[in-house]
């Protein structure tokens, strides 16, 4: 087998194992909040013109983020 094929198979195996571990343990790693939705809400507050942004947690409970002026 060529060196390139071995490296490709090893990289694909690593990605599959890492992805499986991430899917199995996502709640312990990221907590109750969904990181993409939280980042989107923060972006809307900081960059956008909104003063209040809505987001949900893993139980689909609705949370509001409010811009705080310092």
Sine and cosine of phi, psi and omega as CSV:
sin_phi,cos_phi,sin_psi,cos_psi,sin_omega,cos_omega
0.00,0.00,0.56,-0.83,-0.01,-1.00
-0.99,0.17,0.38,-0.92,-0.02,-1.00
-0.90,0.44,-0.59,0.81,-0.02,-1.00
-0.91,0.40,-0.65,0.76,0.01,-1.00
-0.91,0.42,-0.66,0.75,0.01,-1.00
-0.90,0.44,-0.69,0.72,0.03,-1.00
-0.90,0.43,-0.62,0.78,0.02,-1.00
-0.91,0.42,-0.71,0.71,0.00,-1.00
-0.91,0.41,-0.63,0.77,0.03,-1.00
-0.91,0.41,-0.67,0.74,0.02,-1.00
-0.91,0.42,-0.68,0.74,0.03,-1.00
-0.90,0.43,-0.64,0.77,0.05,-1.00
-0.89,0.45,-0.67,0.74,0.03,-1.00
-0.89,0.46,-0.69,0.72,-0.01,-1.00
-0.90,0.44,-0.66,0.75,0.00,-1.00
-0.91,0.41,-0.70,0.71,0.00,-1.00
-0.92,0.40,-0.70,0.72,0.03,-1.00
-0.88,0.47,-0.67,0.74,0.02,-1.00
-0.90,0.44,-0.65,0.76,0.02,-1.00
-0.91,0.42,-0.68,0.73,0.04,-1.00
-0.91,0.42,-0.61,0.79,0.04,-1.00
-0.91,0.41,-0.68,0.73,0.01,-1.00
-0.92,0.40,-0.59,0.81,-0.01,-1.00
-0.96,0.29,-0.51,0.86,-0.12,-0.99
-0.88,-0.47,0.42,0.91,-0.11,-0.99
-0.90,0.44,-0.58,0.81,-0.07,-1.00
-0.95,0.32,-0.59,0.81,0.06,-1.00
-0.94,0.34,-0.52,0.86,-0.03,-1.00
-0.98,0.19,-0.65,0.76,-0.09,-1.00
-0.97,-0.25,-0.11,0.99,-0.02,-1.00
0.98,0.20,-0.35,-0.94,-0.05,-1.00
-0.98,0.18,-0.37,0.93,-0.08,-1.00
-1.00,-0.02,0.55,-0.83,0.03,-1.00
-1.00,0.10,0.88,-0.47,-0.13,-0.99
-0.91,0.42,-0.56,0.83,-0.02,-1.00
-0.94,0.35,-0.69,0.72,0.02,-1.00
-0.92,0.40,-0.61,0.79,0.03,-1.00
-0.91,0.41,-0.68,0.73,0.03,-1.00
-0.90,0.44,-0.62,0.79,0.04,-1.00
-0.90,0.43,-0.66,0.75,0.02,-1.00
-0.91,0.41,-0.66,0.75,0.03,-1.00
-0.91,0.43,-0.64,0.77,0.04,-1.00
-0.88,0.47,-0.67,0.74,0.02,-1.00
-0.90,0.44,-0.58,0.82,0.01,-1.00
-0.96,0.28,-0.72,0.70,-0.11,-0.99
-0.98,0.20,-0.72,0.70,-0.10,-0.99
-0.99,-0.10,-0.65,0.76,-0.03,-1.00
-0.97,0.24,-0.03,-1.00,-0.04,-1.00
-0.98,-0.18,0.24,0.97,-0.01,-1.00
-0.99,0.12,0.54,-0.84,0.09,-1.00
-0.98,-0.18,-0.32,0.95,0.01,-1.00
-0.72,-0.70,0.72,-0.69,0.04,-1.00
-0.81,-0.59,0.61,-0.79,0.01,-1.00
-0.99,-0.16,0.57,-0.82,0.10,-1.00
-0.49,-0.87,0.31,-0.95,0.02,-1.00
-0.82,-0.58,0.40,-0.92,0.08,-1.00
-0.99,-0.15,-0.17,-0.99,-0.08,-1.00
-0.93,0.37,-0.31,0.95,0.06,-1.00
-1.00,-0.09,0.19,0.98,-0.03,-1.00
0.87,0.49,0.46,0.89,0.12,-0.99
-0.99,0.16,0.70,-0.71,-0.06,-1.00
-0.99,0.13,0.75,-0.66,0.05,-1.00
-0.81,-0.59,0.47,-0.88,0.03,-1.00
-0.89,-0.46,0.65,-0.76,0.11,-0.99
-0.93,-0.37,0.73,-0.68,-0.05,-1.00
-0.89,-0.46,0.68,-0.73,0.03,-1.00
-0.95,0.32,0.75,-0.66,0.00,-1.00
-0.94,-0.33,0.88,-0.47,0.04,-1.00
-1.00,0.10,0.76,-0.66,-0.01,-1.00
-0.95,-0.32,0.00,0.00,0.00,0.00
